């Protein structure tokens, strides 16, 4: 299952990502699950949870570190020290 990041850029779409993850039975050991969960959390006032979910995604797939660095969905996290340490 591939959901590209642009889906979350429209207001109100974050809940749809969470719904799609559930409906499509994306496994919690899947990097996409944790990455998109981090997007939802980052944009629904769950910054600390977002950092932890992103950490889990990067642990599974190191390439996501680079993607998260420039992903506009993580704009709200850019000033959080834990995020900076994790992606830079």
DSSP file (Angstrom, degrees, kcal/mol; ACC not computed):
  #  RESIDUE AA STRUCTURE BP1 BP2  ACC     N-H-->O    O-->H-N    N-H-->O    O-->H-N    TCO  KAPPA ALPHA  PHI   PSI    X-CA   Y-CA   Z-CA
    1    1 A X              0   0    0      0, 0.0     2,-0.5     0, 0.0    31,-0.1   0.000 360.0 360.0 360.0 127.0    0.0    0.0    0.0
    2    2 A X        +     0   0    0      2,-0.0     2,-0.6    30,-0.0    30,-0.0  -0.969 360.0 177.3-125.1 120.0    1.4    3.3   -0.9
    3    3 A X        -     0   0    0     -2,-0.5     2,-0.1     3,-0.0    14,-0.0  -0.981  25.7-140.1-115.3 117.3   -0.2    6.6    0.2
    4    4 A X    >   -     0   0    0     -2,-0.6     3,-1.5     1,-0.1     4,-0.3  -0.424  19.9-112.1 -81.1 158.9    1.8    9.5   -1.0
    5    5 A X  G >  S+     0   0    0      1,-0.3     3,-1.7     2,-0.2     4,-0.4   0.724 105.5  75.3 -63.7 -26.4    2.3   12.5    1.2
    6    6 A X  G >  S+     0   0    0      1,-0.3     3,-1.2     2,-0.2     4,-0.5   0.781  81.8  71.8 -60.7 -25.4    0.3   14.9   -0.9
    7    7 A X  G X  S+     0   0    0     -3,-1.5     3,-0.5     1,-0.3    -1,-0.3   0.830  97.8  49.5 -58.8 -31.2   -2.9   13.3    0.5
    8    8 A X  G <  S+     0   0    0     -3,-1.7    -1,-0.3    -4,-0.3     5,-0.2   0.584  89.7  80.4 -86.2  -9.6   -2.3   14.9    3.8
    9    9 A X  G <  S+     0   0    0     -3,-1.2     2,-0.4    -4,-0.4    -1,-0.2   0.757  75.7  82.3 -72.4 -23.0   -1.7   18.4    2.6
   10   10 A X  S X  S-     0   0    0     -3,-0.5     3,-1.9    -4,-0.5     4,-0.2  -0.659  95.9-101.6 -84.1 136.5   -5.4   19.2    2.3
   11   11 A X  T 3  S+     0   0    0     -2,-0.4    -1,-0.1     1,-0.3    -2,-0.1  -0.261 105.9  21.4 -57.2 136.7   -7.0   20.2    5.5
   12   12 A X  T 3  S+     0   0    0     -4,-0.1     4,-0.4    -3,-0.0    -1,-0.3   0.420  92.6 105.0  88.1  -1.7   -9.1   17.4    7.0
   13   13 A X    <>  +     0   0    0     -3,-1.9     4,-1.5    -5,-0.2     3,-0.2   0.623  56.0  81.4 -87.7 -12.5   -7.2   14.6    5.3
   14   14 A X  H  > S+     0   0    0      1,-0.2     4,-1.7    -4,-0.2    -1,-0.2   0.890  90.9  51.5 -62.6 -39.8   -5.2   13.5    8.3
   15   15 A X  H  > S+     0   0    0     -3,-0.2     4,-2.4     1,-0.2    -1,-0.2   0.852 104.9  58.0 -65.0 -33.0   -8.1   11.4    9.7
   16   16 A X  H  > S+     0   0    0     -4,-0.4     4,-2.8     2,-0.2    -1,-0.2   0.869 102.6  53.5 -65.2 -35.8   -8.5    9.8    6.3
   17   17 A X  H  X S+     0   0    0     -4,-1.5     4,-2.5     2,-0.2    -1,-0.2   0.951 109.6  47.6 -62.0 -47.6   -4.9    8.5    6.4
   18   18 A X  H  X S+     0   0    0     -4,-1.7     4,-1.9     1,-0.2    -2,-0.2   0.907 112.7  49.8 -59.9 -41.5   -5.5    7.0    9.8
   19   19 A X  H  X S+     0   0    0     -4,-2.4     4,-2.9     1,-0.2    -1,-0.2   0.910 110.3  49.9 -63.2 -43.5   -8.8    5.4    8.4
   20   20 A X  H  X S+     0   0    0     -4,-2.8     4,-2.4     1,-0.2    -2,-0.2   0.889 107.8  53.9 -63.6 -39.7   -7.0    4.0    5.3
   21   21 A X  H  <>S+     0   0    0     -4,-2.5     5,-2.0     1,-0.2    -1,-0.2   0.915 113.6  42.7 -60.7 -42.1   -4.2    2.5    7.5
   22   22 A X  H ><5S+     0   0    0     -4,-1.9     3,-1.4    -5,-0.2    -2,-0.2   0.940 114.4  49.0 -69.4 -48.1   -6.9    0.7    9.5
   23   23 A X  H 3<5S+     0   0    0     -4,-2.9    -2,-0.2     1,-0.3    -1,-0.2   0.849 112.5  47.9 -62.0 -35.8   -9.0   -0.4    6.6
   24   24 A X  T 3<5S-     0   0    0     -4,-2.4    -1,-0.3    -5,-0.2    -2,-0.2   0.312 106.8-125.9 -91.6  10.3   -6.1   -1.8    4.6
   25   25 A X  T < 5 -     0   0    0     -3,-1.4     2,-0.3     1,-0.2    -3,-0.2   0.858  34.7-172.0  50.4  43.2   -4.7   -3.7    7.6
   26   26 A X      < -     0   0    0     -5,-2.0    -1,-0.2    -6,-0.2     2,-0.1  -0.521  26.2-117.7 -66.4 127.7   -1.3   -2.1    7.4
   27   27 A X    >   -     0   0    0     -2,-0.3     3,-1.7    -3,-0.1     6,-0.3  -0.375   8.2-128.3 -72.2 144.8    0.8   -4.0    9.9
   28   28 A X  T 3  S+     0   0    0      1,-0.3    -1,-0.1     5,-0.1     6,-0.1   0.565 108.8  62.0 -72.2  -7.0    2.4   -2.1   12.8
   29   29 A X  T 3  S+     0   0    0      4,-0.0     2,-0.4    31,-0.0    -1,-0.3   0.226  84.8 102.7 -96.8  14.2    5.8   -3.5   11.9
   30   30 A X  S <> S-     0   0    0     -3,-1.7     4,-1.6     1,-0.1     3,-0.3  -0.828  71.3-140.9 -99.9 131.5    5.5   -1.7    8.5
   31   31 A X  H  > S+     0   0    0     -2,-0.4     4,-2.5     1,-0.2     5,-0.2   0.837 101.6  57.8 -62.3 -33.4    7.5    1.5    8.1
   32   32 A X  H  > S+     0   0    0      2,-0.2     4,-2.7     1,-0.2     5,-0.3   0.904 102.7  54.7 -63.7 -40.3    4.6    3.1    6.1
   33   33 A X  H  > S+     0   0    0     -6,-0.3     4,-2.1    -3,-0.3    -2,-0.2   0.958 113.5  40.3 -55.8 -52.3    2.3    2.6    9.0
   34   34 A X  H  X S+     0   0    0     -4,-1.6     4,-2.1     2,-0.2    -1,-0.2   0.863 114.6  52.6 -69.0 -36.2    4.5    4.4   11.4
   35   35 A X  H  X S+     0   0    0     -4,-2.5     4,-1.7     2,-0.2    -1,-0.2   0.950 114.3  40.9 -64.5 -49.1    5.5    7.2    8.9
   36   36 A X  H  X S+     0   0    0     -4,-2.7     4,-2.3     1,-0.2    -2,-0.2   0.832 112.0  55.7 -71.8 -31.0    1.9    8.0    8.1
   37   37 A X  H  X S+     0   0    0     -4,-2.1     4,-2.7    -5,-0.3    -1,-0.2   0.908 106.6  52.0 -63.3 -40.7    0.9    7.8   11.7
   38   38 A X  H  X S+     0   0    0     -4,-2.1     4,-2.8     2,-0.2    -2,-0.2   0.886 107.5  52.4 -62.1 -39.3    3.6   10.3   12.5
   39   39 A X  H  X S+     0   0    0     -4,-1.7     4,-1.4     2,-0.2    -2,-0.2   0.944 110.7  46.8 -61.2 -47.7    2.1   12.6    9.8
   40   40 A X  H  < S+     0   0    0     -4,-2.3     3,-0.4     1,-0.2     4,-0.3   0.944 115.4  45.5 -59.5 -48.6   -1.3   12.4   11.4
   41   41 A X  H ><>S+     0   0    0     -4,-2.7     5,-2.9     1,-0.2     3,-1.1   0.890 109.1  55.2 -64.1 -40.5    0.0   13.0   14.9
   42   42 A X  H 3<5S+     0   0    0     -4,-2.8     3,-0.4     1,-0.2    -1,-0.2   0.797 114.1  41.2 -63.0 -27.8    2.3   15.9   13.8
   43   43 A X  T 3<5S+     0   0    0     -4,-1.4    -1,-0.2    -3,-0.4    -2,-0.2   0.300 110.8  55.1-107.1   8.8   -0.7   17.7   12.3
   44   44 A X  T < 5S-     0   0    0     -3,-1.1    -1,-0.2    -4,-0.3    -2,-0.1  -0.142 123.2 -89.5-130.8  37.8   -3.3   17.0   15.0
   45   45 A X  T   5S+     0   0    0     -3,-0.4    -3,-0.2     1,-0.1     3,-0.1   0.803  94.9 117.8  62.4  35.2   -1.3   18.4   17.9
   46   46 A X     >< +     0   0    0     -5,-2.9     4,-2.8    -6,-0.2     5,-0.2  -0.345  25.0 149.5-120.9  51.5    0.4   15.1   18.8
   47   47 A X  H  > S+     0   0    0      1,-0.2     4,-2.2     2,-0.2     5,-0.2   0.874  71.6  47.6 -57.0 -44.7    4.0   16.3   18.3
   48   48 A X  H  > S+     0   0    0      1,-0.2     4,-1.7     2,-0.2    -1,-0.2   0.915 114.5  46.8 -64.8 -41.7    5.6   14.1   20.9
   49   49 A X  H  > S+     0   0    0      1,-0.2     4,-2.7     2,-0.2    -2,-0.2   0.884 109.5  56.0 -64.7 -37.9    3.7   11.0   19.6
   50   50 A X  H  X S+     0   0    0     -4,-2.8     4,-2.7     1,-0.2     5,-0.2   0.911 105.4  50.4 -61.3 -43.3    4.7   12.0   16.1
   51   51 A X  H  X S+     0   0    0     -4,-2.2     4,-2.1     1,-0.2    -1,-0.2   0.909 112.2  47.7 -62.1 -41.9    8.4   12.0   16.9
   52   52 A X  H  X S+     0   0    0     -4,-1.7     4,-1.8     2,-0.2    -2,-0.2   0.911 112.6  48.0 -67.2 -42.2    8.1    8.6   18.5
   53   53 A X  H  X S+     0   0    0     -4,-2.7     4,-2.0     1,-0.2    -2,-0.2   0.907 112.2  49.6 -64.5 -41.1    6.1    7.1   15.5
   54   54 A X  H  X S+     0   0    0     -4,-2.7     4,-2.6     1,-0.2     5,-0.2   0.889 106.5  55.9 -64.5 -38.4    8.7    8.6   13.1
   55   55 A X  H  X S+     0   0    0     -4,-2.1     4,-1.9     1,-0.2    -1,-0.2   0.899 107.6  49.3 -58.6 -41.3   11.5    7.1   15.2
   56   56 A X  H  X S+     0   0    0     -4,-1.8     4,-1.3     2,-0.2    -1,-0.2   0.893 110.5  50.4 -65.8 -40.3    9.8    3.6   14.7
   57   57 A X  H  X S+     0   0    0     -4,-2.0     4,-2.5     1,-0.2     3,-0.3   0.924 111.4  47.6 -63.6 -44.2    9.5    4.2   11.0
   58   58 A X  H  < S+     0   0    0     -4,-2.6    -1,-0.2     1,-0.2    -2,-0.2   0.835 105.5  59.1 -67.8 -32.6   13.2    5.2   10.6
   59   59 A X  H  < S+     0   0    0     -4,-1.9     3,-0.2    -5,-0.2    -1,-0.2   0.865 112.2  40.5 -63.0 -34.6   14.2    2.2   12.7
   60   60 A X  H  < S+     0   0    0     -4,-1.3     2,-0.4    -3,-0.3    -2,-0.2   0.876 133.5  18.8 -79.7 -40.6   12.6   -0.1   10.1
   61   61 A X    ><  -     0   0    0     -4,-2.5     3,-1.9    -5,-0.1    -1,-0.3  -0.867  62.4-165.1-139.0 101.9   13.7    1.9    7.0
   62   62 A X  T >  S+     0   0    0     -2,-0.4     3,-1.7     1,-0.3     4,-0.5   0.734  83.8  73.6 -58.2 -26.7   16.7    4.3    7.4
   63   63 A X  T >> S+     0   0    0      1,-0.3     4,-1.3     2,-0.2     3,-0.6   0.749  82.7  70.4 -62.1 -22.8   15.8    6.0    4.1
   64   64 A X  H <> S+     0   0    0     -3,-1.9     4,-2.8     1,-0.2    -1,-0.3   0.716  82.6  71.7 -69.2 -19.3   12.9    7.7    5.8
   65   65 A X  H <> S+     0   0    0     -3,-1.7     4,-1.3    -4,-0.2    -1,-0.2   0.939 101.8  42.8 -58.3 -47.4   15.2    9.9    7.8
   66   66 A X  H <> S+     0   0    0     -3,-0.6     4,-0.8    -4,-0.5    -1,-0.2   0.896 114.3  50.6 -66.9 -41.4   16.1   11.8    4.6
   67   67 A X  H >X S+     0   0    0     -4,-1.3     4,-1.0     1,-0.2     3,-0.7   0.909 108.7  51.4 -63.9 -42.6   12.5   12.0    3.5
   68   68 A X  H 3< S+     0   0    0     -4,-2.8    -1,-0.2     1,-0.2    -2,-0.2   0.819  98.4  67.5 -65.0 -30.7   11.3   13.3    6.8
   69   69 A X  H 3< S+     0   0    0     -4,-1.3    -1,-0.2     1,-0.2    -2,-0.2   0.851 116.3  23.6 -58.6 -36.5   13.9   16.0    6.8
   70   70 A X  H << S+     0   0    0     -4,-0.8     2,-0.3    -3,-0.7    -1,-0.2   0.422  89.1 123.2-112.0  -0.6   12.1   17.8    3.9
   71   71 A X    ><  -     0   0    0     -4,-1.0     3,-1.9    -3,-0.2    -3,-0.0  -0.476  54.5-147.9 -67.1 120.6    8.6   16.5    4.2
   72   72 A X  G >  S+     0   0    0     -2,-0.3     3,-1.5     1,-0.3     4,-0.2   0.732  93.5  71.0 -62.9 -20.5    6.2   19.5    4.5
   73   73 A X  G 3  S+     0   0    0      1,-0.3    -1,-0.3     2,-0.1     3,-0.3   0.665  96.6  51.8 -69.1 -15.2    3.9   17.4    6.7
   74   74 A X  G X> S+     0   0    0     -3,-1.9     3,-1.6     1,-0.2     4,-0.8   0.168  71.9 114.7-105.4  17.1    6.5   17.6    9.5
   75   75 A X  G X4 S+     0   0    0     -3,-1.5     3,-0.9     1,-0.3     4,-0.3   0.865  73.9  56.3 -54.6 -38.9    6.9   21.4    9.3
   76   76 A X  G 34 S+     0   0    0     -3,-0.3     3,-0.3     1,-0.2    -1,-0.3   0.691 106.4  51.3 -68.5 -18.1    5.4   21.7   12.9
   77   77 A X  G X4 S+     0   0    0     -3,-1.6     3,-2.2     1,-0.2     6,-0.3   0.604  79.6  95.7 -93.2 -12.4    8.1   19.3   14.2
   78   78 A X  T << S+     0   0    0     -3,-0.9    -1,-0.2    -4,-0.8    -2,-0.1   0.726  86.6  45.8 -57.8 -26.2   11.2   21.1   12.8
   79   79 A X  T 3  S+     0   0    0     -3,-0.3     2,-0.5    -4,-0.3    -1,-0.3   0.469  85.6 105.6 -95.6  -2.0   11.9   23.1   15.9
   80   80 A X    X>  -     0   0    0     -3,-2.2     4,-2.2     1,-0.1     3,-0.7  -0.680  69.5-139.9 -80.0 123.8   11.5   20.2   18.3
   81   81 A X  H 3> S+     0   0    0     -2,-0.5     4,-2.5     1,-0.2     5,-0.2   0.861 100.2  54.4 -53.5 -41.5   15.0   19.1   19.5
   82   82 A X  H 3> S+     0   0    0      1,-0.2     4,-1.8     2,-0.2    -1,-0.2   0.868 109.5  48.3 -63.6 -35.3   14.2   15.4   19.4
   83   83 A X  H <> S+     0   0    0     -3,-0.7     4,-2.4    -6,-0.3     5,-0.3   0.935 110.8  50.5 -68.0 -46.8   13.1   15.7   15.7
   84   84 A X  H  X S+     0   0    0     -4,-2.2     4,-2.1    -7,-0.2    -2,-0.2   0.919 111.7  47.7 -57.6 -45.3   16.2   17.7   14.8
   85   85 A X  H  < S+     0   0    0     -4,-2.5    -1,-0.2     1,-0.2    -2,-0.2   0.898 113.2  49.4 -62.8 -40.7   18.5   15.0   16.4
   86   86 A X  H  < S+     0   0    0     -4,-1.8    -2,-0.2    -5,-0.2    -1,-0.2   0.879 121.5  28.9 -70.2 -39.6   16.7   12.2   14.7
   87   87 A X  H  <        0   0    0     -4,-2.4    -2,-0.2     1,-0.1    -1,-0.2   0.637 360.0 360.0-101.7 -14.1   16.7   13.6   11.1
   88   88 A X     <        0   0    0     -4,-2.1    -3,-0.2    -5,-0.3    -2,-0.1   0.437 360.0 360.0-108.9 360.0   19.8   15.7   11.0
